[in-house]
Amino acid sequence: MGTITSRRRKDGTTGYTAQIRIMRDGAKVYQESQTFDRKQTAQAWIKRRETELSEPGALERANRKGATVKEMIDRYLDEYERIRPLGKTKRATLKAIGETWLGEVLDQNITSQILVDYARWRLEPAGGAIKPQTINNDLSHLGSVLSVAKPAWGYEVDPHAMGDARKVLRKLGMVAKSAERDRRPTKVELDRLLEYFFEMQQRRPSSINMPKVLAFALFSTRRQEEITRIRWDDLDERRQAVLVRDMKNPGQKVGNNVWCHLPDEAWAILHSMPRSCPEIFPYNGDSISTAWTRACKFLGIEDLHFHDLRHDGISRLFEMEWDIPRVASVSGHRDWNSLRRYTHLQGRGDPYQGWLWLEKIIAAPVVLGARETAKAS
């Protein structure tokens, strides 16, 4: 018989712990509990679990030592990152999910109802009062873990739980796709950023050469993590192209190596870097992100992401009246629908023609400092 007890949390909300205890011949043979935000949900869970546990073999399966959502997330992060580092956003999101009450749920107890309850909780102040777009991202990243938990590791995860939950949440309007960004940096914002970064270079010559990284990202349309992976061996001097390894692609996360043409400006910036390390830009991607965020905050530039440089670079090529295949040869896109998301035209012609910063960026010296020492050792 199931029981429900209520407990006041530190944040002022009430949690309802539903407990099921099964006794046989005076001995406890099974016990299970879950905590919910609503008493009705706890009652429904007890009713459903008691029905499930009455089926033949159910108690034996339930007594099997399972894995929590947090344990599955940790295993996923450990094993996946041996192949290829995850994006910092996905890693941080999964880690955060593991630290919530959902992280304590065992594999066999993951149901669509549990996932819907998690989404409802995240919408409330106690769960962070996040937006439907963020919930959609949470469930998308968690779905990556649950999709491999059973076939790869043998965990008892219902393969339909996530899909069913997302259908319900879409109907309720509790999840939504992220709005397409149309943000591009203005010339004034780039002026301020480059002035700031050049001043940082004068103070600390061996720090990340952000002027070159910024300009290369804009003119090459390369993503932040792709820039730091490019090696001198990846260049094709004859074709003025670079091999972009493990390019981001929804259907192929690893081994998606694509040759991309580099426009003249990007080619010149690239060749202004010293050939003293295997990588052309031997910097840490997270450090680039930190430097960018710090600069925007210091300068009061709002809602400008490093990735917006890619948007700007692709839009620039269309403004220069390049056709779709030619733009795709630079960006690496395979179809127009994907490429369209990055296209936000603001006029015709090259907006960077005669840009005074370009010559200064190309001519700027680069001091790699300890990065060269690390290579030598």
Summary of the structure (lengths in Angstrom):
residues: 377
radius of gyration: 26.0
end to end distance: 66.9
largest distance: 88.1
contacts: 1051
relative contact order: 0.08
helix: 54%
strand: 11%
